[in-house]
Amino acid sequence: MSEDTVSVVNLDTMKEEKRIKVGATPVTTGVTSDGKTLVATLYGENALF
């Protein structure tokens, strides 16, 4: 658990399209109901991105 990115995955092809640097050790993600915002919890920083 030493990553600092989250991956953007194309759900049609199941391929990673890019990585977004978010901070130390992202562990959980959530998406808003409108699908426009992704939130990642950062274990290594005790924070949200």
Secondary structure, 3 states (H helix, E strand, C coil): CCCCEEEEEECCCCEEEEEEECCCCEEEEEECCCCCCEEEEECCCCEEC
